[in-house]
Every structure is written in structure tokens, then in C-alpha cells.
Amino acid sequence: MKRRDFLNHFSTVTGAALLSAHAPGWAQAVANRASSVQDRILILIELKGGNDGLNTVVPYADPAYYQLRNTIGIKTDEVIKLDDKVGLHPDLKAMLPFWEKNELAIVQGVGYPEANLSHFRSIEIWDTASKANEYLVDGWVTRGFQAGLSAKARFTAEGVLIGMNDFGPLAGAKAVSLNDPVAFVNQSRLARVNELAASTQNPALRYLLKVENEITQAADGLRGDKYVFNTVFPTGQFGNSVAAAAQIVASQRSDNADKKAGGVPVICLTLGSFDTHQNQAGTHAGLLKQLAEGMAALKSALTELGAWDRALVMTFSEFGRRARQNSSGGTDHGTAAPHFITGGAVRGGLYGKAPDLNRLDGNQNVLYTTDFRQIYTTVAQQWWGVNSDVVVHGRFDQLNFLRS
């Protein structure tokens, strides 16, 4: 590849750095090609710090819940009831329309065997889809490309991370990290290239690192017009991240609609900290409100773009919290927790089995009922159409949260 061609190619990689002007018929053009794997978008939202699952999806009908949480338990009359057993935290009300439209899957009791309660190690396990005693380098999403996703489509970049300190599930991929979502929305610029990927034996990626400064300067001088959304995005860091994610999706130009190159298939966001060891009630409520309103804005924006039906949005977190509240009005590191999956292709409902609060382990933690790798297996097989054995280093039962 000639140097100029390489720079031209990766100038596009640097953001979806160069935001496209809105063109008539754009959304329809993108929507018309939504059935292909190259057009599907996976948006991962990390609930950083370990989200308290029992106060997120509340087992309000279980007396044991209120015995374990006599002051921080969500009152029965405040719970947004989903059925006669469980409901949502009241500050997740912006997500209720997802449930009512059968577009919200709630996977219960998600965890893994021999759970590690260290923030750093446990998120590494989730990021790499490893066993508790196994150490892997590549992220699970990266292995999705290795398993055949790269052969199915050609992408501008394999992923973009917004506001994250490391590459997590995209470690080893051709990914870009966006450190400042406000700067991206205002200036159309992405911050840095994935050094982990550039350290591999791939000569193209090594060359990319060498010319990174030149690419960044080029992107800085090519600030295209932003897509002007009707959607009103929430304020704050997470709201800005959601707006940046929407602009990345919008950066796929209508004039590329008939070409073989896809856009950015994976976008990672982060919200936190959910490490609520003390005075949990107010902090947790505020974080869940940000999550719900951010997800509602994301759906609105992607619907504007004709992209909601080809988007899959998933939460993940290193662990849940202990079943019993502590003496500081908070919760300590725990094991399993529920996670949300939504999108136009999602079959809503409750999946997996809720943990039994009368059957805790020796550390008074709930027992996991769904292995997190079952979720990844489902994404690999049903969303990407690749061999999940490569992605999760084993075989796990699929879940049924995607429409056929």
C-alpha cells in the first residue's frame, strides 16, 4: 500500500473523526442496508465500579430482600413493577418504554465461577472472556474479528472507546480511544490510536503508530459539519459520551451506502463509579438516572439515523454488590448482577434465573445463575455469525434475546 493511500485510509479511521454533513435521504440509505453484518453496531456500556444489581432490578416480592436491606432497599410502592416479582429502580423510569415495546432484555444473575472481587482482575475477566484463573491478552470483541468478522466485512475502524482509560474488550483490535467526548462533538477529533494493537506484529498497525501525529493533524484540519440531531442529549459526561457515540454512527456517509466498507461496528462507553461502599442510595439513584436517560437519548438518536434496528446496546460491569447492606448504608463487592440488552432487534423479557436470596455463598454473596459468556456467545453466533468458541474460549449455551 502506498503511504498516501495508507494515510487517506486511516484519516478516516481517526474518528469516525471526520463527521459527515447530513445529506437528504441519508437515514433511509443506511436503513436499507441494515441486514448485513457490516452495518450492525454493538454499543457496550460499562457500569464501572460494580453495579448493585439488587437495587437495579428489584426483587420487591421477596421478603428476604428487605431483611437484607432494611434501610437501602427500594420501597415496594416506588418500584417500577415489571411483573409480580421484580421491578426497576424508580430512577430507571426513562427505560420503561423499552420494556413496554418489548425491546428490553434483562439477563438475571450474570456472573462466573469462582468470582474474583478485585476491580482490576474481575473487569479483566469480563473484558477478555477468560476463566477466573486464566489470563488472556486480547479482548473478547477482538477475538470476534479474529473468528471471522473481519472476513465478513471491511470496517473503517474495528471500534471506538469513549471516555475509557484502556481498551478493555477491544484490546488488540484496530481501535481508537476518544478521551474527550466534548471535543469530539465540537471539533470532530479522536484522541489516540490503540497502542496495544500497534504493538502487535501487524506491519500496517506499526506503521499507523509511526504516522499517528500526521493523521491527527490531518483530522484536526478536516472538521466536517456535524449531523444536527433533533434528539436532546442529557448534560454531563455520560450524556456527552452518548452524543459522541451518536455522531460516530452519523459519520457513515450516505454516499458509502452502496460500498463494501462498513463504519464502526463497536462503540464502548463508560459510566461510574458504581463502587457504592457508603451512602449508596443517592449516588446509585443518580447514576441509574444518567444511564436510563442516556439510553433513551441514544435510542432516539439512532432512530433518527435509521439505525436502531441494527444496533445492539449492552451493559456490563466487573461484578455486583453483596446481598446484605453494610453498616455505612452501602454495599460491598459482590458477585452476580442483572444486565440490560436493548435494540430494535432485541426480544424483550426476563432471561436467566434470579438469584435465590435465601441461598447465599459462604461470603454472603448471591450465586450466579447465568455465565456472562453466554451473552458473548449469543452476540458472536447470532449478531456477528462467527464461531463463538474462539470468542469465549469454550462452549456456552446461547440465550434467546435476539429476534430471528
N, C-alpha and C positions, 0 to 999 in steps of 0.2 A: 504494500500500500504506500502511495506517495505521501510525503509528510503533509502536504497541503490538504489532501483528501482526508488524512487522519484527523487533522485539526478541525476541518469542517465537520467531520462526523462527531467528534467529541465536544465541539462547541455546542452541539445540540444536547449532548449528554449533560453538559454542565448545568443545567437546570433542566429539568424541563425548564432550564434557566431562562430561556428566551420566550416570554409569554406572547402568545399569538393574538392578533387582533380578531375581534369577533366578526365572523363572516355570515351572511344570510344563509340559512339552511344548514348551518354547522351541526347543530344538535341532531337534526334528522339524519344527516350523513353519518354521524358516529353511531347513532342508534341502529341504523340499517346494517351495520357490520358487527353488531354486538354478540352474535352467536359464536364467533371464532375465539379460540383460546387467547390469541394475541390481543384481543380487546378487553379481556376480563381484568378487573382490578381487585387486588386484595389489600384492604386497609386494616392494619394491625394497630390497636390502641393498647399501650402498656399502662396498666394501673400500677404505677411504680411505688414500691414500698410494702406491698402485700395488702390487698383489699380485704376488708371484713365482709365475707360472704353472707353471714347470718343476718347482718343488718342491711344487706343489699337486696337479697331475695329472702324475705322474712317468713319463717315457719310459724305464723301467728296462731295457728290452731293447736300447736304443740305446747302443753303446759311446761315441759322441760325447758323450753326456750326462755320463758320468763323467770324460771327458777335460776337459770344460769346467768341471766342478765336482768337483775332486779331493778337497776336504775337506768341502764343504757338501752334496754330493749325497746323496740318501736311499738308504741301503743296500738292495740288492735284496731281502734277506731281511726287511726291515722294511716294504717297500711293501705296501699292501693291493691285491693284484692284481685288476684288473677284466677283463683279457684277457691275451693273451700278449705285449702290447706296453706297455701303460700300466697304472698303478695310482694309488691315492690315498696321500697323505701319511699316515703312521700315526696322527697326531692327528686325522684326519677319520673315525675309526672309527665315530663316532655317526651318520655319514651312510651307512654301508654298507647298513643296512636299506632306505633309499630306493632304492638301486641294485638290491637283491635283489627288491624289489617292483615293479621296472620303473617307478619314479616319479621317477628322477633322470636328467635330460638334461644331458650335458656337451658344451658347444659349444666346439670347439677352435680355437685360432689366431685369437681375436677381436681385431680392431684396425681400422685405417682407413688410407687412402693418406696419404702424407706426414705421418706421425705427429709430433705435437708433444710434446716430452718435458718441458715445463713443467707442473708440477702444476696450476696455476691455469688455464692455457689448455686443457690436454687434458681436464680434467673439465668445462670449459665446453662443449667439443665434444661430449662424451658426453651432457651434460645437455640440450643443445639440438638434438642430431642434426644438427649442421652439418658442412660440409666443413672441412678444415683451414684454409682461407683465407676462411671465411665467418663472419660474426658475426651471430648471431640473438639475439633478446630472450626470446621465450617458450620454456619448457621443452618437450620432446617430448611429455610427458604432457599438458600444457596444450593442445597442438595436437590431441591426441586428442579432447578435449572440443570444440574448435572444429570438428573434422572431422565431428562428428555424434553423439558420445557423449552430450553434454548433451541432444540432441533425443530420444535413445532412453530416457532415464530422468531422474528428478529426484533429486538427491542431497542429503543433509544438508550435506555439505561435499565438495569435489572431492578433497581429500586432507589427510593429516596427516603432518607430518615430525617424527621423534623424534630429538632429540639432534644435529640438523644446524644448521650456522651460517647456511646460506642455503637458498633454496627450490629450487635445482637443477632437476630435471626438472619441478617444479611451479611454476616461475617464471611469474608472470602468472595463476595459477589462483586459484580461491576456496579457498585452503588455509590451514591453521593449523599453526603451529610449536609443538611441545611441547619446551621446553628441559630440563625436569626430569622424567624418567620416574618417579622415585620419588615425587615429589609428586603426579603424576597417579594412580598406583596407590593412594596413600594418601589423596588428597584429591579426586580426580575433577576436576582442573582443568587446562585447557590454557593455554599461556602467552601467545601473541600472534597477531595476525592478519597475513596476508600483505600487507605494505606494498606489495610490487611490484604485486599485484593491485589494491590500493586506490588506486594512483596512476594507474590507467587511467581511461578516460572513462566507465566504468560508474557511473552515479549511485548505484546501490544499494551498490556497494562503497565509494564515497567516504563514503556515509552510515554504513556499517558502521565505518569507521575513526573517525568522529566519535563514535560511541557505544560504542567499544571498552571504555572503562573501566566503563561501566554494565553492559555484557554480562558482563565479567569478574567484577564484584562480584556480579551475579545468579548466575553459575555457581558462585561461591565459596560462596554460601549455599544451594546446592541439591545437596549431595553425596549422591547416591543410594547404595544398597547395591551393593557390588562383587559381580560374579559370582565365586563361590568355586570355583576350579579344583581338580580332583584332580591335575592336572599339577604337577610340581615344577619351577619355573624355576631356571635357573642363577643364581648370585650374580654381582655385578659389574655394570658399566654396561651391557654388551650384554644380559646376562640381564634386567636391569630394563627395557630397551627392548623386548625380546621380550614380557615380561609386559604392558607398556603396550599394545603392538600387539594382543595377545590381548584385553585389556579393551576396546579400541576396537571390535573385531569383536563382542564380547559386548554392547556398548551398543545393538545393534539389537534393539529390544524385540519380543517375540512378538506384542504387540498391534498391531504395524505390519505383520504378516506379509501381510495382505490389502490393504495400502495401496499406492499407486503410488510413494511416496517410498522411495528406496534409502538405504543407510547411507553409509559412506565407501569409495569404490572403490579408492583408492590410499593406501598407507602406506609411508613411506620410513624406513629405519633406517640407521645407520652403525656401522662397526666399524673400528678402526685404532689406531695408524698402522702401515701395511704398508711404510713407507719405510725398508727394511732395508739401509742402506748398509754397516753393520758388524755383526759378531757376529749374523748373521741367524738361525742355527739355533734358538736357544732362543726368541727373540722370535716368529719365524714360527710355530713349533710351538704356542706359547701362543695366538696369535691364531686359528689354524686350529681348535684345540680349542674355543675360545669360539664360533666360527662353527658348527661341527658340532653342539655340544651345544645352542646356541641354536636352530638349525633343527630339531633333534629335538624340543625342547620346544614350539616353535611348531606343529609338526605335531600333537603330542599335544593341545595346547590347542584347535587348530582342529578336530580330530577330535571332541573333547568337545562342541564347539559345533555339530557337524554341518556345518562349513564347509570342510573340507579339499578336497572335490571342487570347490568353487567358488573356490578360492584358487590363485594362481599366484605363486610365490616366485622371484625372480631376483637374482643378484649382478651388480654392475658395479664397475668401477674405472677410474681415469684412464688407466692403462697397465700393462704388465707390467714385468719386470725384464730386464736384459741377460743373454744366454745364458751368458757366462763370468763366474764369480765374480771379485770384486776382491781386492786384497791385504789387505783388512780383514775377510775372512771374511763378506762381504756381497755384495749385488748392486746395480748402479746402474740408473738409469731405462732402461727398455726399451720394447718395442713391444707385441706381441701376447701374449695370455694366454687360458687357458680360463675359461669361466664356467659356473655351475651354474644350472639351472632345475628346479624341482620343484613338485609339487602333485598332487592327485588326478586332474587332467585331463591330466597330462603323460605322454607316451610316452617312457619311459626309453631311454637308449643314448648312444652317441657320435655327435656331429654335426660336420660340417665335417672338415677335414683337419688333422692335427697338423703343426706347422711342421717343416721339414727342418733339423736341426741341423748338417748339412754344407753348408748353403746359407744363409749369413748375409749381411746387407747390409754396406755399407761401414763402418758403425759397430759391426759385430759383433752386430747385433740380428737376431732371427728375423723372417722375412717373414710378415705376416699372411695368413691363408687364408680368414677369414670376416669380412665387414664387420659391425660392430656394428649397423648399421642394418637388417641382415637380421633380427636378433632383434626390433627395434622394429616392423618391417614385419609380422612374424608376429603379434605381440601386437595390432597395430592391426587387421589383417584377420581373424584367427581368434578372438581373445579378445574384442575390442570390436565387430567387424563394421563398422569405419569405413574411410574412404578413406586408405590408408597414404601416398599421395602427399603429402597435406597434413602428415602427421605427420613424415615424414623428408625432405620437400622433394626427392623423386625416386622412382625405382623401383628396388627391390632384390628379389632372389629371396627367397622365403619358405623357412623351414625347416620340418621336419615333426615338431616336438617336441610338438604338441598332438594329443590323440585327437579323432577326428571326433565 
